[in-house]
């Protein structure tokens, strides 16, 4: 059939397919109301808002340039919308702390306690702990004293020993080394009174001054008073004496180049402060004098030595069932240490306020300087937090020491002791302190003197079968070196991996077997590291081999 394509022919013919709608750009001015290309509007009864919306869309469709303002229009609309929304309820984004950053040891203890108490597999760990040997060789002290008279002195050196007991000890030994190297006469060091330790003790209150002088007599001249004719030059006023401000860890050559000329000129000089003012990397002659001072010349005064040896005897008597062997633990959980560490434990608001006051009292403004950021979680992850009594107990039980083991606790006043010490005493009921071993009358001469009390602790720790360090510092470092000097080069010291402990104590789901396996591995590592030789930057007071000790074949050892 033929299709007529002409309109208005009067015949009924099929309509062609509808043409596609044109783009708005081709419809400018062509649309008529009701026409085919007019957008279909809203229902007739639409409200004013709908009509305005359709009008707005029509303008957008007809004016392409308006799209340039679309971002601005969008932002304006969002701001108007946000102004109508209530933000009283803000969605909370939960932050999961990094592993090891939170103190969860009490939860771990609660989880492990039933299995720990039921574990009967522990052997007599204190008698079998030390197995390592150093390649069939043992080390013996070999510090030699000089003989013969000393040459004429180049002058007098006066030093001020600052810090606590063992920081003062560093100053004393380094002063001996410097004086001997410069052929000078050493004046008995003056102890600086510090607001933290608050101990006015003098040299002879802590050490046997006569013995110290006699041991060094052929190596270094030591006097307790500067001669009158020297002091007359300075109007009997030490503040008139030239004082060297020496940089920390200065090499011995500095003293020869800078200090000696002034000493020869003045005949008397001061060096204050003096702690850590001599590099550990020094010639053998300097190291020998350090060794001689620390391991041979420095002994505690008679009252301290007598008290210390009495407590050692009492500890051995009480631990007779273990062959007189006991563990000593240096616990650093005093208020000042907890405050200085900036770590957070489980004491809540009370702990927070106590630590804030302690920091301001001991280190005014140091922790509140503008820009200083304290991150307790990062400190804990890095193993810098002091171990709590609970953590020490868990660690030792995991290492195989049973509840009948005798422990001597060396520490100051434990922070919040009634609460924090309870778990440790529960795990080790035979725990002892100097206050428990001695009467008040016996401790009276030492009670208000922190350095004297520390010296008593030092003596009891020195003679224990196992020494446990929990926080570092001069006290354990000197003890490790002294124990190496006495026990054939082995420190017999447990040095826990506190980074690993932070992870383990932050895992309340850990089982006893897994925890114990980790602790036994840590114990074995401490045994293997008992023998260590000094590297150039190491302290001879911690690593006496080989500067202060010599090799001796075991077969030839006497």
Secondary structure, DSSP 8 states (H G I E B T S, - for coil): -----STT-SS------------GGG-TTT--TT-TTS-----TT--HHHHHHHHHHHHHHH-GGGGGGHHHHHHHHHHHHHTTS--SS---------TT-S--HHHHHHHHHHHHHH------HHHHS----BTTEEEEE------S-------EEEEEE-SSHHHHHHHHHHHHHHHHHTT-EEE--EE---TTT-----HHHHB-HHHHHHHTTTT-EEESS--HHHHHTTTT-GGGS-EE---TT--HHHIIIIIHHHHHHHSEEEE-S-TT-S-S---HHHHHHHHIIIIII--B-HHHHHHHHHHHHHHHHHTGGGTT--EEEE---BHHHHHHHT---S-HHHHHHHHHHHHHHHSTTGGG-TT----HHHHHHTT-S---HHHHHHHHHHTT--TT--EEEE-SSBTTHHHHTHHHHHH-TTEE-HHHHS-HHHHTTTTT-HHHHHHHHHHHHHTSSEEEESS-SHHHHHHHHHHHHHTTT---EEE--HHHHHHHTT-TT--HHHHHHHHHHHHHHHHHTSS----TTS-TTT--BTTTEEEEEGGG--
